[in-house]
Amino acid sequence: MPALLRDLIDDLSAGVARGALRVFFRDVEVVGRERLPRGVPLLVIANHVNNLIDPMVIMAFIGRRPRFLAKSTLWRHPVVAPLLVMSGAVPVYRHSDGEPVARNFETFARCREMLAGGATVALFPEGTSHNEPGPTPLKTGAARIALETEARHGRLGLRIVPVGIVYEDKQRFRSRVLVQVGDAIDPGPEQARYASEPRVAVRALTARIASGLEAVTTPFASWEEARLIDRAVDLAIDGDPHALPLSRRWALWRAFVGHHAALARTDPPRALRLVTALRAYDDARRALGVSERDVALPPPHARALRVRGALEWAAMLPGVLLNWVPYRLPGWLADRLTHTPDEPATYMVLASLLLFPAWWAMEAAIAARLGGPVAAAAVLVLAPLLGYVALCIDDRRRFRPRPASTDLAERAALSGARAALSEQIRDVVTAGP
C-alpha cells in the first residue's frame, strides 16, 4: 500500500476512534505523552481489560499510529475484520483458540521487520482481555520480539513503552478513562545477555515490562479492595468526589495502598480498625441508597431543582427525539450479546458507529422528502449537535446531589460517621509512610 494512502487511512481511523470515544466517555485524560521517545522504533505494551476499546484508546490518544497484534479469530468477525485490515493489524495464533501456533513465527518476523523500519508496534502482553482489577501475569512475547529484533537487525535504539489504561467504570456510558504513558524501557541490559542466555534475558525483560506496566495501572488486588480504596479517596477529599480528575484519584489510590500497607506493618490493629470502619460506613451508605456525593454535599432545594430539571428537559428534548432510537439500541444489543464483563463497551461503541450514521441518514431522507435539500442538510447538522448537547446536560443532571429522600436522622448519623472517618482516612492518604 502506498505510504500516502496508508497515512491517510491511519489518520482517518484515529479520527473516527477519537470521535467515538469522546462521545462514549465524558472525559479522556492523557498523562505522560511527552515520555514517548522520538526517532526510534517503539514497542507499546498496555493492559487489556476492555476488549476492542483498549486498542481504540491507544490508536486515538497516544499520538502514534501503531500496528496492533490481535488474536487471529477476530479476522473471522464480519464487523471487526475490516477494521483490523484497515488498521494494518497483525494476527496472533493462540493454542486456546485451536489455531496453528507455529504461524506465530511469521507474525514475529513481521513485527521485527516493522520495528526495524522504525514503526510502532502495540500489543497486550497479558494475552487476552480480562476483568481483573489489576494486571495479570504477562506472556513473554513482547520481550522476545524486542530482543530478537535488535539481535537480527543491530542496535536500533528500540524502546518498550508501557501504557496504562484506567477506566472509571468500563461498562458505563459517559464514564471516564485515564491513559498513562510510563517511562520507556531500554532493553539494552537484557540484550547483552540474550546471545548466551536467551531464556534468562527474556524472563528478566518480561519482569521489567511487568513492573513498568504496574506503575501506570490500578493497584488493586481484588474488586472488594478497589471499592473500599475508592471510597477512602472520596472521604479524603473536600467537596464533590466526582469533580476530582481521574489522574488525581489514581494517585490517591496508590498513596492509600502504599501508606495503608506501611500502617499494617507498624500498627496492624489500627490498620484493621480503619478498614472495618470504612466497610461499615460504605455498607450503611449503600443500605440507605444514597451516593457519596449526596452525603458529601448539602442537598439542593427541592423546588429549585424541579424548576432547573424542567428547563434542562426542555433543552434536551430536541436532541432526545432525534437520537432516541440509536441511543437505546446499542445498550440493548450489548445486554444480549455480552458474555463477559469486558465486552459491553465494545458492542456499544461498534453498534453506535453503525447505527447513528444510518439513523441520521434515514432522518435526512425523510426531511428531504418533506422539506427538500435544505431540511435534509439541517437534520444532518442538528441531529448530532443536539444529541451531544443533550448528553452534556444529562451529565450535569446525573452528577448533581439529590434532595434528601431518606430518614433525616439516619442521614445525619451517616454524615457524622463520614466526618469522623474522613479525618482518619486523610491521615493515611496524605501522610508519609
WOVENLIN-V117853 format. One record per pair of residues at least 12 apart in sequence whose ideal C-beta (glycine too) atoms are under 7 Angstrom apart, sorted by the first residue. I is the first residue (numbers start at 1). J is the second residue. If there is no record, write none. Layout:
I&J  I&J
This chain:
9&86  10&65  13&59  13&86  13&87  14&59  14&60  14&65  17&56  17&59  17&60  18&60  18&61  20&349  20&352  20&353  21&56  21&57  21&60  24&173  24&345  24&348  24&349  25&174  25&175  25&176  25&177  26&174  26&175  26&176  26&395  27&176  28&61  28&177  28&179  29&178  29&245  29&246  29&247  30&61  30&179  31&178  31&180  31&247  32&180  32&181  32&182  33&62  33&63  33&181  35&181  35&182  35&183  35&184  36&62  36&63  36&64  36&161  36&181  37&159  37&184  40&156  40&157  40&158  40&159  41&115  41&118  41&119  41&156  41&158  42&64  42&120  42&159  42&161  43&115  43&121  43&142  43&145  43&146  43&158  43&160  44&58  44&66  44&120  44&122  44&161  44&163  45&123  45&125  45&142  45&160  45&162  45&209  45&213  46&58  46&122  46&124  46&163  46&165  47&126  47&135  47&164  47&165  47&213  47&217  48&124  48&126  48&128  48&129  48&130  49&129  49&130  49&131  49&167  49&170  49&342  50&129  50&167  50&170  50&342  50&345  51&129  51&342  51&343  51&346  52&80  52&346  53&345  53&346  53&349  54&124  54&165  55&68  57&165  57&177  57&179  58&122  58&163  59&87  61&179  62&163  62&179  62&181  64&120  65&120  66&120  66&121  66&122  67&88  67&89  67&90  67&114  67&119  67&121  68&87  68&89  68&122  68&123  69&90  69&92  69&123  70&84  70&89  70&91  70&92  71&92  71&94  71&97  72&91  72&92  72&93  72&97  72&99  73&97  75&91  79&350  90&107  90&110  90&111  91&107  92&104  92&107  108&145  108&148  111&145  112&145  112&148  112&149  112&152  112&153  115&149  115&158  116&149  116&153  116&156  123&141  123&142  125&138  125&139  125&141  125&142  125&209  126&138  127&139  129&342  130&342  131&340  131&341  131&342  133&218  133&220  133&222  133&223  133&226  134&217  134&218  134&219  134&220  134&221  135&213  135&214  135&217  138&206  138&209  138&210  140&202  140&206  142&160  142&209  143&202  143&205  143&206  143&209  144&202  146&158  146&160  146&187  146&205  147&187  147&190  147&191  147&194  147&201  147&202  147&205  150&191  151&194  151&195  158&187  159&184  159&185  159&186  160&184  160&185  160&187  160&209  161&181  161&182  161&184  162&182  162&209  162&212  162&213  162&216  163&179  163&180  163&181  163&182  163&216  164&180  164&182  164&213  164&216  164&217  165&177  165&179  166&178  166&180  166&217  166&218  166&246  166&250  168&246  170&345  171&341  171&344  171&345  173&348  174&391  174&395  176&246  178&246  178&247  178&250  180&216  182&212  182&215  182&216  183&212  185&208  185&209  185&212  187&205  190&204  190&205  218&253  219&253  219&254  219&257  228&275  228&278  228&279  228&282  229&253  229&256  229&257  231&278  231&282  232&256  232&278  232&425  232&429  233&249  233&252  233&253  233&256  233&429  234&292  235&418  235&421  235&422  235&425  236&252  236&422  236&425  236&426  236&429  236&430  240&293  240&296  240&297  241&292  241&293  241&296  242&293  242&399  252&429  255&429  256&428  256&429  258&433  259&428  259&429  259&431  259&433  260&428  262&433  263&428  274&424  274&428  277&421  278&421  281&417  281&418  281&421  284&414  285&414  288&406  288&410  288&414  289&406  290&406  293&401  294&401  294&402  295&414  295&415  295&418  297&401  299&401  299&402  299&403  299&404  300&401  300&403  302&403  305&403  312&393  312&397  315&393  316&390  316&393  316&394  318&386  319&386  319&387  319&389  319&390  320&390  322&363  322&383  322&386  322&387  323&383  323&387  325&359  326&352  326&355  326&356  326&359  329&351  329&355  330&347  330&348  330&351  330&352  330&355  331&348  333&347  333&351  334&347  334&348  360&380  360&383  360&384  363&379  363&383  364&376  364&379  364&380  367&379
